[in-house]
Structure formats: structure tokens, C-alpha cells
Amino acid sequence: MHYTFWGARGSIPTPLTTEQVKQKISAVVGRIRPADLSSPSHREAFLDSLPAWLFGTPGGNTTCFEVELSDGTALVFDAGSGLRELARKRMQADEGPSTYHLFFTHFHYDHLQGLPFFIPCYLSSFSVRFYSPVPDFRNIVIDQMRHPYFPVTMEGTMQANLEFKSLPEGGELKLGGARITWRPVSHPGGAFAYRIEENGKSIVFSPDVALGEDEFERSERNRRFFGNADVLILDAQYTLGEAIEKYDWGHSSYSLGVDFATGWNISTLYLFHHEPLYDDRKLDRNLHAARWYAQRSGNTTLHIDLAREGERYEL
């Protein structure tokens, strides 16, 4: 399996502002020494030495996550604004599958707003299969592309072969060589998490969840879904203080994420659904705080990182 983050922000797209770009440039310039400019190799070494929050960005697009199975099958989870970037990169490179399997965790704007700009939906040479555990979700998806919300309709302009498949409660789906399962998680209006397993490896994707008793409960159901996952992509929008203050807003903190990953013996934790009010420096500080907390809690093997837009990984 390979996996790619195409959008990792929560709530609303958050592009870098002019002032933030200036601050990054200023910080980089302030670190340069004459020796760093003495040759191309020294310049490359200097750039490589910069922290990720300066020489890069976690990105500003909303939720979209792709898993490529070993046979090339493309699984896409959520249709936030990052979905446009997925399509743009694939079409520019003239590569990628002719069929996309698109799974929804729920239908808040930040998980749906990229769908009208997903190029494969408009081309008759493609097939797009939509999945959700929500009954009759077809109407939800179609209705967000009607006047006055959007100038063109799915039914009138999308020429791809579109299919809508409802996922039964407690069921499983096999695509390519993978097994996909799902379960509800705590979030206003409801949301679902997905587990993808292939060749003995597993990924759990849970971008919107207020971690609570249901998810921490040491039940067999939770063990089968969360337990021993190689990768967990988890809503970590808040600090612990914010999560307590906004306990009914439907999101979690990085410290709760560390506790959760530790309790379920997760190997790698990605902090996801980044707070739109946080700049890249703040996200980096949260990352280091999460790593410190894991070490202080005695979990020295958990790998923690920020979900970064455009990064592709192999599992």
C-alpha cells in the first residue's frame, strides 16, 4: 500500500497568507551564514537543515486522503478541497487509474467541497464509485451541486460512470486485495472511521472524532477496529485545553491522540484535521509537544508526525 495526504486541514481551506510567507522568508534569511552560500552543495545542505515548518507547509486544503493498493486500485477518503489537487496532479502526469473508489466519513462542507472540481467525474472515460454507511446518501451528494449552491449539476454535466453504494452497518467490503471496514465515531451529526487492511498491513482513517468512552472502551469491537494498526490518521485539531473548552464541538487533541494510540498499540500516528487558526509554526510546536508527551508517558516506540499535503508514503 501507498498513501498520500491531499488535504489535511479541518473546517475550511487555509492558504498561506502574504504575511506568513514574508515571515518564513525572513526567518530563513536570518539563519543564513556566508558559508551556506559558498557552493551549490552548501546551499542544498542549508535548505535541508531548515525545519519543516519553514521549508514547507502541512498545506491548506481540507480533508482528502488516498490509499493506493498493491494492484493499483485507488481508494479516496473524503472529498474536501484536496480532491482537486489529487485530480490535477494525476491529470498533469497523465497517470492514475480509470476508476476511483470514493468513501465519505460524513458530509460537512470541508469533506465535500472538492467534489465539484474533481475532473474525472466530468470525463466519460472514468468511473467513480461513491460509498457511505449513510442510507440514501446519493441525494446528499447530488443536492450540494444544485442551484443556488453551485452553477452546474452532477446529473447534467458529469459524464463519468457514477455509482452510489451504501455500506451496511457492521459489514465489510473487499476491493483489490484489501479488506475495508467502518464504524461510527463521536461527532456532531455523526461520522464514520474506516480501516483498510492489505497484505498484513492496516491503516485507520478517523478525521473527525471527539475521542471519548466509546472509542477508548476495551471492547472486542474496538480491538478489532483500532487495535495494532500500523497507521492511524486521527483528528487532533486542538490542544487539551481547547478540547475541554470545546468538548461538544466534535474534535480531539494531540495528547488524547497519543493516549489513544498508546492504548491500542498503534505504530504510527498522524495528527490530522489541522486547526485553521494555527499557522505552520504552531502546528510544528504541537507536533513536538505530542512527541514529548508520548516519551513522558513511557511510549518510546510510537512514531508521530503531522499529516502533510502532497506527501506520499509506503506501508
C-alpha positions as a Markdown table, in Angstrom:
| # | Residue | x | y | z |
|---|---|---|---|---|
| 1 | Met | 0.0 | 0.0 | 0.0 |
| 2 | His | 0.9 | 3.6 | -0.6 |
| 3 | Tyr | -0.9 | 6.5 | 0.9 |
| 4 | Thr | -1.0 | 10.2 | 0.2 |
| 5 | Phe | -2.4 | 13.2 | 2.0 |
| 6 | Trp | -4.1 | 15.6 | -0.4 |
| 7 | Gly | -5.8 | 17.8 | 2.2 |
| 8 | Ala | -5.2 | 17.8 | 6.0 |
| 9 | Arg | -6.9 | 21.0 | 7.3 |
| 10 | Gly | -10.1 | 21.0 | 9.2 |
| 11 | Ser | -13.3 | 23.1 | 8.9 |
| 12 | Ile | -12.2 | 25.5 | 6.0 |
| 13 | Pro | -9.4 | 25.8 | 3.4 |
| 14 | Thr | -6.5 | 27.8 | 4.9 |
| 15 | Pro | -4.0 | 29.1 | 2.3 |
| 16 | Leu | -0.8 | 30.7 | 3.4 |
| 17 | Thr | -1.2 | 34.5 | 3.6 |
| 18 | Thr | 1.3 | 37.0 | 2.2 |
| 19 | Glu | 2.3 | 37.9 | 5.8 |
| 20 | Gln | 3.0 | 34.3 | 6.6 |
| 21 | Val | 5.2 | 33.8 | 3.5 |
| 22 | Lys | 7.1 | 37.0 | 4.4 |
| 23 | Gln | 7.7 | 35.7 | 8.0 |
| 24 | Lys | 9.0 | 32.4 | 6.6 |
| 25 | Ile | 11.4 | 34.2 | 4.2 |
| 26 | Ser | 12.6 | 36.5 | 7.0 |
| 27 | Ala | 13.2 | 33.6 | 9.3 |
| 28 | Val | 15.2 | 31.7 | 6.6 |
| 29 | Val | 17.3 | 34.7 | 5.7 |
| 30 | Gly | 18.1 | 35.3 | 9.4 |
| 31 | Arg | 19.6 | 31.8 | 9.6 |
| 32 | Ile | 21.9 | 32.1 | 6.6 |
| 33 | Arg | 25.7 | 32.2 | 7.2 |
| 34 | Pro | 28.2 | 33.2 | 4.4 |
| 35 | Ala | 29.4 | 29.6 | 4.3 |
| 36 | Asp | 25.9 | 28.4 | 3.4 |
| 37 | Leu | 26.1 | 30.3 | 0.1 |
| 38 | Ser | 29.6 | 29.3 | -0.9 |
| 39 | Ser | 28.6 | 26.5 | -3.3 |
| 40 | Pro | 25.5 | 24.6 | -4.6 |
| 41 | Ser | 26.1 | 21.8 | -2.2 |
| 42 | His | 26.3 | 24.1 | 0.8 |
| 43 | Arg | 23.1 | 25.8 | -0.3 |
| 44 | Glu | 21.4 | 22.4 | -0.6 |
| 45 | Ala | 22.7 | 21.4 | 2.8 |
| 46 | Phe | 21.4 | 24.6 | 4.3 |
| 47 | Leu | 17.9 | 24.1 | 2.9 |
| 48 | Asp | 17.9 | 20.5 | 4.1 |
| 49 | Ser | 18.8 | 21.8 | 7.6 |
| 50 | Leu | 15.7 | 24.0 | 7.8 |
| 51 | Pro | 12.8 | 22.8 | 10.0 |
| 52 | Ala | 9.8 | 21.5 | 8.2 |
| 53 | Trp | 7.6 | 24.5 | 9.3 |
| 54 | Leu | 9.9 | 26.9 | 7.4 |
| 55 | Phe | 10.9 | 24.9 | 4.3 |
| 56 | Gly | 7.5 | 23.5 | 3.5 |
| 57 | Thr | 3.9 | 23.5 | 4.8 |
| 58 | Pro | 1.4 | 21.0 | 6.0 |
| 59 | Gly | -0.9 | 22.6 | 3.5 |
| 60 | Gly | -4.2 | 24.4 | 3.5 |
| 61 | Asn | -6.6 | 22.1 | 1.7 |
| 62 | Thr | -9.4 | 20.3 | 3.6 |
| 63 | Thr | -9.8 | 16.6 | 4.1 |
| 64 | Cys | -8.8 | 14.2 | 1.3 |
| 65 | Phe | -6.7 | 11.0 | 1.8 |
| 66 | Glu | -5.7 | 8.5 | -0.9 |
| 67 | Val | -4.7 | 4.8 | -0.5 |
| 68 | Glu | -3.2 | 3.0 | -3.5 |
| 69 | Leu | -3.5 | -0.7 | -3.2 |
| 70 | Ser | -0.8 | -3.1 | -4.5 |
| 71 | Asp | -2.8 | -3.8 | -7.7 |
| 72 | Gly | -3.2 | -0.1 | -8.4 |
| 73 | Thr | -6.8 | 0.3 | -7.0 |
| 74 | Ala | -7.4 | 3.8 | -5.9 |
| 75 | Leu | -9.3 | 4.4 | -2.6 |
| 76 | Val | -10.1 | 8.0 | -1.8 |
| 77 | Phe | -11.4 | 9.1 | 1.6 |
| 78 | Asp | -13.4 | 12.3 | 1.7 |
| 79 | Ala | -13.8 | 15.0 | -1.0 |
| 80 | Gly | -12.5 | 18.1 | 0.7 |
| 81 | Ser | -10.7 | 20.7 | -1.4 |
| 82 | Gly | -7.7 | 18.5 | -1.5 |
| 83 | Leu | -9.6 | 16.3 | -4.0 |
| 84 | Arg | -9.0 | 18.9 | -6.7 |
| 85 | Glu | -5.2 | 18.6 | -6.1 |
| 86 | Leu | -5.4 | 14.9 | -6.4 |
| 87 | Ala | -7.1 | 15.1 | -9.8 |
| 88 | Arg | -4.8 | 17.9 | -11.0 |
| 89 | Lys | -1.6 | 16.0 | -10.2 |
| 90 | Arg | -2.9 | 12.8 | -11.8 |
| 91 | Met | -4.1 | 14.5 | -15.0 |
| 92 | Gln | -1.0 | 16.6 | -15.4 |
| 93 | Ala | 1.2 | 13.5 | -15.1 |
| 94 | Asp | -1.2 | 11.5 | -17.4 |
| 95 | Glu | -1.2 | 8.7 | -14.9 |
| 96 | Gly | -3.6 | 7.1 | -12.4 |
| 97 | Pro | -6.5 | 4.7 | -12.5 |
| 98 | Ser | -9.6 | 4.9 | -14.6 |
| 99 | Thr | -11.8 | 4.0 | -11.6 |
| 100 | Tyr | -11.8 | 5.8 | -8.3 |
| 101 | His | -13.5 | 4.5 | -5.2 |
| 102 | Leu | -14.5 | 7.5 | -3.0 |
| 103 | Phe | -15.6 | 6.9 | 0.6 |
| 104 | Phe | -17.2 | 9.6 | 2.8 |
| 105 | Thr | -16.8 | 9.8 | 6.5 |
| 106 | His | -19.6 | 12.4 | 6.7 |
| 107 | Phe | -21.0 | 15.3 | 4.7 |
| 108 | His | -19.8 | 18.5 | 6.3 |
| 109 | Tyr | -18.6 | 21.1 | 3.8 |
| 110 | Asp | -14.9 | 20.5 | 4.5 |
| 111 | His | -15.4 | 16.9 | 3.4 |
| 112 | Leu | -17.4 | 17.6 | 0.3 |
| 113 | Gln | -16.4 | 20.9 | -1.2 |
| 114 | Gly | -13.8 | 19.5 | -3.6 |
| 115 | Leu | -16.2 | 17.1 | -5.4 |
| 116 | Pro | -17.5 | 19.7 | -8.0 |
| 117 | Phe | -13.9 | 20.2 | -9.1 |
| 118 | Phe | -12.9 | 16.5 | -9.4 |
| 119 | Ile | -12.0 | 16.3 | -13.1 |
| 120 | Pro | -12.5 | 12.5 | -13.6 |
| 121 | Cys | -16.2 | 13.0 | -12.8 |
| 122 | Tyr | -16.6 | 15.0 | -16.0 |
| 123 | Leu | -14.9 | 12.6 | -18.3 |
| 124 | Ser | -16.7 | 9.6 | -19.9 |
| 125 | Ser | -13.5 | 7.5 | -19.8 |
| 126 | Phe | -13.6 | 7.4 | -16.0 |
| 127 | Ser | -15.7 | 5.6 | -13.3 |
| 128 | Val | -16.3 | 7.0 | -9.9 |
| 129 | Arg | -17.9 | 4.8 | -7.2 |
| 130 | Phe | -19.1 | 6.6 | -4.1 |
| 131 | Tyr | -19.5 | 4.8 | -0.7 |
| 132 | Ser | -21.1 | 5.7 | 2.6 |
| 133 | Pro | -22.8 | 3.9 | 5.5 |
| 134 | Val | -25.5 | 6.7 | 5.4 |
| 135 | Pro | -28.6 | 5.3 | 3.8 |
| 136 | Asp | -29.7 | 7.1 | 0.6 |
| 137 | Phe | -26.6 | 9.3 | 0.7 |
| 138 | Arg | -26.9 | 9.7 | -3.1 |
| 139 | Asn | -29.4 | 12.6 | -2.6 |
| 140 | Ile | -27.0 | 14.3 | -0.2 |
| 141 | Val | -24.1 | 14.3 | -2.7 |
| 142 | Ile | -26.3 | 15.3 | -5.7 |
| 143 | Asp | -28.1 | 18.1 | -3.9 |
| 144 | Gln | -25.0 | 20.0 | -3.0 |
| 145 | Met | -24.5 | 20.6 | -6.7 |
| 146 | Arg | -27.8 | 22.3 | -7.4 |
| 147 | His | -28.8 | 26.0 | -7.7 |
| 148 | Pro | -28.3 | 28.1 | -5.6 |
| 149 | Tyr | -25.3 | 26.2 | -4.1 |
| 150 | Phe | -23.4 | 25.5 | -7.4 |
| 151 | Pro | -24.0 | 26.6 | -11.0 |
| 152 | Val | -23.9 | 23.2 | -12.6 |
| 153 | Thr | -25.4 | 19.9 | -11.6 |
| 154 | Met | -23.9 | 16.4 | -11.2 |
| 155 | Glu | -26.7 | 14.9 | -13.4 |
| 156 | Gly | -26.3 | 17.4 | -16.1 |
| 157 | Thr | -22.6 | 17.7 | -16.5 |
| 158 | Met | -20.8 | 14.7 | -15.0 |
| 159 | Gln | -20.2 | 12.2 | -17.8 |
| 160 | Ala | -18.3 | 9.6 | -15.9 |
| 161 | Asn | -19.9 | 6.3 | -14.9 |
| 162 | Leu | -21.1 | 7.3 | -11.4 |
| 163 | Glu | -22.3 | 4.7 | -8.9 |
| 164 | Phe | -23.5 | 5.0 | -5.3 |
| 165 | Lys | -23.1 | 2.1 | -3.0 |
| 166 | Ser | -24.5 | 2.1 | 0.6 |
| 167 | Leu | -22.4 | 0.3 | 3.1 |
| 168 | Pro | -24.3 | -1.9 | 5.6 |
| 169 | Glu | -23.8 | -1.5 | 9.3 |
| 170 | Gly | -21.2 | -3.9 | 10.7 |
| 171 | Gly | -20.3 | -5.1 | 7.2 |
| 172 | Glu | -17.1 | -5.2 | 5.2 |
| 173 | Leu | -16.0 | -4.6 | 1.6 |
| 174 | Lys | -13.3 | -6.2 | -0.4 |
| 175 | Leu | -11.6 | -4.2 | -3.2 |
| 176 | Gly | -8.5 | -5.4 | -4.9 |
| 177 | Gly | -6.6 | -7.3 | -2.3 |
| 178 | Ala | -7.9 | -5.1 | 0.6 |
| 179 | Arg | -10.5 | -5.5 | 3.3 |
| 180 | Ile | -12.3 | -2.3 | 4.3 |
| 181 | Thr | -14.4 | -2.0 | 7.4 |
| 182 | Trp | -16.1 | 1.0 | 9.0 |
| 183 | Arg | -17.7 | 2.1 | 12.3 |
| 184 | Pro | -19.4 | 5.2 | 13.7 |
| 185 | Val | -17.4 | 7.6 | 15.9 |
| 186 | Ser | -18.4 | 10.6 | 18.1 |
| 187 | His | -19.0 | 13.7 | 16.0 |
| 188 | Pro | -21.9 | 16.2 | 15.8 |
| 189 | Gly | -24.4 | 14.8 | 13.2 |
| 190 | Gly | -22.5 | 11.5 | 13.0 |
| 191 | Ala | -19.3 | 10.4 | 11.2 |
| 192 | Phe | -17.5 | 7.2 | 10.4 |
| 193 | Ala | -14.0 | 5.9 | 10.6 |
| 194 | Tyr | -12.5 | 3.4 | 8.1 |
| 195 | Arg | -10.0 | 0.6 | 8.5 |
| 196 | Ile | -8.1 | -0.6 | 5.4 |
| 197 | Glu | -6.1 | -3.9 | 5.5 |
| 198 | Glu | -3.9 | -5.4 | 2.8 |
| 199 | Asn | -1.1 | -7.9 | 3.0 |
| 200 | Gly | -0.9 | -7.8 | 6.7 |
| 201 | Lys | -0.8 | -4.0 | 7.0 |
| 202 | Ser | -3.5 | -1.7 | 8.2 |
| 203 | Ile | -4.5 | 1.9 | 8.2 |
| 204 | Val | -7.2 | 3.5 | 10.3 |
| 205 | Phe | -8.6 | 6.8 | 9.0 |
| 206 | Ser | -10.7 | 8.8 | 11.5 |
| 207 | Pro | -10.5 | 12.5 | 10.6 |
| 208 | Asp | -13.4 | 13.9 | 12.7 |
| 209 | Val | -13.9 | 12.4 | 16.1 |
| 210 | Ala | -14.3 | 13.6 | 19.7 |
| 211 | Leu | -12.5 | 10.8 | 21.4 |
| 212 | Gly | -14.5 | 9.5 | 24.3 |
| 213 | Glu | -15.6 | 6.5 | 26.3 |
| 214 | Asp | -16.9 | 4.7 | 23.2 |
| 215 | Glu | -13.6 | 4.8 | 21.4 |
| 216 | Phe | -11.4 | 4.1 | 24.5 |
| 217 | Glu | -13.6 | 1.2 | 25.7 |
| 218 | Arg | -11.6 | -2.0 | 25.9 |
| 219 | Ser | -14.2 | -3.9 | 23.8 |
| 220 | Glu | -13.6 | -6.6 | 21.3 |
| 221 | Arg | -15.3 | -4.5 | 18.7 |
| 222 | Asn | -12.8 | -1.6 | 19.3 |
| 223 | Arg | -9.9 | -4.0 | 19.4 |
| 224 | Arg | -10.7 | -5.4 | 16.0 |
| 225 | Phe | -11.1 | -2.0 | 14.5 |
| 226 | Phe | -8.4 | 0.1 | 16.2 |
| 227 | Gly | -6.1 | -2.4 | 17.7 |
| 228 | Asn | -2.5 | -2.9 | 16.4 |
| 229 | Ala | -3.0 | -0.6 | 13.4 |
| 230 | Asp | 0.2 | 0.2 | 11.5 |
| 231 | Val | -1.0 | 3.8 | 10.8 |
| 232 | Leu | -3.7 | 5.9 | 12.5 |
| 233 | Ile | -4.7 | 9.2 | 10.9 |
| 234 | Leu | -6.6 | 11.0 | 13.6 |
| 235 | Asp | -8.4 | 14.2 | 14.3 |
| 236 | Ala | -6.0 | 16.2 | 16.6 |
| 237 | Gln | -7.3 | 19.7 | 15.9 |
| 238 | Tyr | -7.0 | 21.0 | 19.5 |
| 239 | Thr | -4.7 | 21.3 | 22.4 |
| 240 | Leu | -6.1 | 19.5 | 25.5 |
| 241 | Gly | -7.3 | 22.8 | 27.0 |
| 242 | Glu | -9.2 | 23.6 | 23.8 |
| 243 | Ala | -10.7 | 20.1 | 23.6 |
| 244 | Ile | -12.0 | 20.5 | 27.2 |
| 245 | Glu | -13.3 | 24.0 | 26.4 |
| 246 | Lys | -15.0 | 22.9 | 23.2 |
| 247 | Tyr | -15.9 | 19.4 | 24.4 |
| 248 | Asp | -19.1 | 19.3 | 22.2 |
| 249 | Trp | -17.5 | 20.6 | 19.0 |
| 250 | Gly | -16.6 | 17.1 | 17.8 |
| 251 | His | -12.8 | 17.2 | 17.7 |
| 252 | Ser | -9.9 | 15.8 | 19.7 |
| 253 | Ser | -6.5 | 16.9 | 21.0 |
| 254 | Tyr | -3.0 | 15.7 | 20.2 |
| 255 | Ser | -2.5 | 14.5 | 23.8 |
| 256 | Leu | -5.7 | 12.4 | 23.6 |
| 257 | Gly | -4.5 | 11.1 | 20.3 |
| 258 | Val | -1.2 | 9.9 | 21.9 |
| 259 | Asp | -3.2 | 8.2 | 24.8 |
| 260 | Phe | -5.5 | 6.6 | 22.2 |
| 261 | Ala | -2.6 | 5.4 | 20.0 |
| 262 | Thr | -0.8 | 4.0 | 23.0 |
| 263 | Gly | -3.8 | 2.2 | 24.3 |
| 264 | Trp | -4.5 | 0.5 | 21.0 |
| 265 | Asn | -0.8 | -0.3 | 20.3 |
| 266 | Ile | -0.6 | 1.9 | 17.2 |
| 267 | Ser | 2.7 | 2.1 | 15.4 |
| 268 | Thr | 2.4 | 5.5 | 13.6 |
| 269 | Leu | 0.1 | 8.4 | 14.5 |
| 270 | Tyr | -0.5 | 11.2 | 12.1 |
| 271 | Leu | -2.0 | 14.4 | 13.6 |
| 272 | Phe | -4.8 | 15.4 | 11.2 |
| 273 | His | -7.6 | 17.9 | 10.7 |
| 274 | His | -5.4 | 20.8 | 11.5 |
| 275 | Glu | -6.9 | 23.8 | 13.2 |
| 276 | Pro | -7.4 | 26.6 | 10.5 |
| 277 | Leu | -6.4 | 29.3 | 13.0 |
| 278 | Tyr | -3.0 | 27.6 | 13.5 |
| 279 | Asp | 0.0 | 28.7 | 11.4 |
| 280 | Asp | 2.7 | 26.2 | 10.4 |
| 281 | Arg | 4.9 | 27.2 | 13.4 |
| 282 | Lys | 2.1 | 26.4 | 15.8 |
| 283 | Leu | 1.4 | 23.0 | 14.2 |
| 284 | Asp | 5.1 | 22.2 | 14.5 |
| 285 | Arg | 5.0 | 23.1 | 18.2 |
| 286 | Asn | 2.0 | 20.9 | 18.7 |
| 287 | Leu | 3.9 | 18.0 | 17.0 |
| 288 | His | 6.9 | 18.4 | 19.3 |
| 289 | Ala | 4.6 | 18.6 | 22.3 |
| 290 | Ala | 2.9 | 15.4 | 21.2 |
| 291 | Arg | 6.2 | 13.6 | 20.8 |
| 292 | Trp | 7.3 | 14.9 | 24.3 |
| 293 | Tyr | 4.1 | 13.7 | 25.8 |
| 294 | Ala | 4.5 | 10.2 | 24.3 |
| 295 | Gln | 8.0 | 10.0 | 25.6 |
| 296 | Arg | 7.0 | 11.3 | 29.1 |
| 297 | Ser | 4.1 | 8.7 | 29.1 |
| 298 | Gly | 6.6 | 5.9 | 28.5 |
| 299 | Asn | 5.7 | 5.2 | 24.9 |
| 300 | Thr | 9.1 | 5.4 | 23.2 |
| 301 | Thr | 8.2 | 3.4 | 20.0 |
| 302 | Leu | 5.2 | 5.5 | 18.8 |
| 303 | His | 6.1 | 7.4 | 15.6 |
| 304 | Ile | 4.2 | 10.7 | 15.5 |
| 305 | Asp | 4.1 | 13.2 | 12.6 |
| 306 | Leu | 1.9 | 15.9 | 11.1 |
| 307 | Ala | -0.2 | 14.9 | 8.0 |
| 308 | Arg | 1.4 | 17.0 | 5.2 |
| 309 | Glu | -0.3 | 17.7 | 2.0 |
| 310 | Gly | 1.2 | 16.1 | -1.1 |
| 311 | Glu | 3.4 | 13.6 | 0.9 |
| 312 | Arg | 3.3 | 10.0 | -0.3 |
| 313 | Tyr | 4.3 | 7.1 | 1.9 |
| 314 | Glu | 4.7 | 3.4 | 1.5 |
| 315 | Leu | 3.4 | 0.9 | 4.0 |
